[in-house]
Amino acid sequence: MATSLDALLPEPQVDEVSVRILDAALAEYLDHGLRRTSVDDVARRAGLGRATLYRRFASRDELIQAVLVRESRRFFTEINDAVQSQPTLADRLVEGFVVGLRNARKQPLLGRLLQSEPEFLLPFLTIHGGPAIAIMRQFMADQYRQSPEYRPDTGVDPDQFAEILVRLSMSLVLTPETCLPLETDDDVRATARRYFLPLLRQW
């Protein structure tokens, strides 16, 4: 993998029982939301005792965090896999934006929380969104730096450039109404090439 997700998002426990718990928790959150899901609900759905669950995840909040981290890792892994086969830095930028926007729009848990419990999620993406932005910015900046075309003497700061794209992408996910043509992957690809690639002209 081109960038280490372990440094940005440490992987939750992956033993068989922990995976069952995380799968059950995700299913409960999708069906009932975070507020209405208890530890007992998750344990019951996983077919495990409450004590077994607590041996892996010490609290309800720790379990929620583990599910969110696992879903975030899946999100970034799909973007990473999509850009690795792209031959140029410009192609990496475009395809990363396409896959990222598509997956964010279709991510089941993100969509569920934005619809039913925005008061839980929105602070972590807006007024308290610094840590989330930092993770996404670092991931994208690493992709750019590891491109064979990248040259550090151009005056373009990958972190600053990545942050511009991250903030734009978050805005499009949280407020999808737009005059930009973004209905299909081809629309997103064309828009990215038209408006974003000029920012890379120094590379």
N, C-alpha and C positions, 0 to 999 in steps of 0.2 A: 504494500500500500504506500502511496506516495507521501502521505503525511500520517503521523501516528495519532490515531484517535484515542489511544490509551492515555496520552498526555493531556488531551483536551477533555475527554469524557471517559474516566476510568470505567471499565466494563463491570457491570454487576456480576454477582455470583452466577456461575453457569453450570453447577452440578444439576443432576436430573430433577431433584426435588425443587430446587430454586427456580428452574425453568418452568416447572408445573405451576408454581406459585405466581410467577410473573405472568404467565399465559392466562391464568385464572383471573388475576387482578385486572389485566387489560380487558378481558371479556366483560368483567363486571363494570368497569369504568365506561365502556362503550354502551352497555345496556342501561346503566342506572346513573352514571355520573360519579364524580368523586364524593360529593357530600352524602349521597345516599348509600354509599358502599362502605361496609364495615369490614374489619379484619375477619370477623366470623363468616361474612358472606364469601370472602375470598377463600378462606380455609375450606369451607363447605364445597365450593365449586371445584377446588383442587383435589378434593377427596382426602384431605389431611386434617389432623388435629390442630387446634389453635396453638398449642405449645410447639409443635413442629414448625409452624410458620414463624413464630417469634424467635426460634433459634436461628433462623436465617435473616429475619428482618425485625429489628428490635422495636419498631413502632410503625404506626400507620403512615406517618410522614416519610419514614425511611423507605417503606414499600412504594409509596407514590413516586418518590424520587428515583428509585431503581427502575420503575416502569418508564418514566420519562427519559431517563438516560439511555435505556435500551432502545426506545423508539428513536431518539435523536441519533444514536449510533447507526441505526438502520438507514436513517435519512441521509446522513453524511456518506455512508458507505456506497449508497446508490449513486450519489453525485460523483464520488471519487472514481467508481468503476466506469461511469459514463465518460469522464474526461480523459482517462488514461489512454484511450485509443485515438485521441484527437491529435493530429500532426503538428498543429501550430498553437501558439499562445492564444491567438484570436479565436481559434476553434474551441479551445478549452473554455475560454470565457463564455462564449455563446452557448455551448452545450451544457456547461454547468448551470447557467442561468435558466435554460429551458427545463432541465431535469429538476432543479431546485424549486422553481415556481410550480411546475406540474405536481410534484410530490407534496409540496406544502398545501396546495389546494385540495389534494385528494387524501391527505393523511387522516385516517379515521379518527384518531383520538384528538388531534388538533381541531378538526371540524366539529366534533362532539362538544368539546369544551368551549369553543368560540360561540356555539349556538346555545348551549344550556347553562354554562357556568363562566361567562366571560369575566365576571368579577374575580375569579380565581386566576385566570390565565393572563389577562391583559396587563396587570401590573408588571409581570415578569417580561413582557415584550415592549413595554412603554416606559413608564416613569421609573421602574426598577429594572430596566432592560439592559443595563450595562454589561453584566456577566454574559447574557445570551449573545449580545452583539459581539463581545470580545471573542467568544468561542467561534462564531461564524466567520468573523473577520480573520482570525488566525488561520482557520482552515483554508479559506480562499487565498489568503496571502501566501501560504505555503505552496499551494498549487501553482501560483504564478512564479514563485522563486525557483521551483524545481523544473520549470519548463526550460528546454535547451535554448530557447530564444532569449531568456531573461538576461539582462545586463544591468548590474547595479549602478552603472555610471550614467544612466539616462536622466536622472533627476526625478523619475516617477517613483513614488513611495508605494510599494505593494500594499502596505497596511492601510494607507489612506485611500487608495483606489478601491481596495476590497470593502472598506467601511461604507463608501458611497453606494456600492452595489448592494450590500447587505441592508442598508437602511431603505433603499428603494424597493428591494424585494419584500421586506417586511411590510412596507406601506401597501404594496399591491395585494398582499395576502390578507391584511387586516381590513383594508378598504378596497374590495375588488372592483367597485364601480369605477370605470375609467374610459377615456376616449382613445386610449392606446389599443391597437389591434392585437389582442392577446388570447383570442378564442382557441386557437389550435397551437400545437408545437411549432408548426411552420410559421404561424403569425409571430410567436414569441421569438423564434430564431431570426426572422427578418427584422423585427423591431430592435433586437439586441445588436444586430449588425449595423443597422442604420444609426442608432443613437449612442451605443456604448463603445463600439470599436474606435470611433474617432478619438476617444480618450486615451487609446493606446498608441496613438500615432508616433510617440517618441520612442517606442520599443522597436 
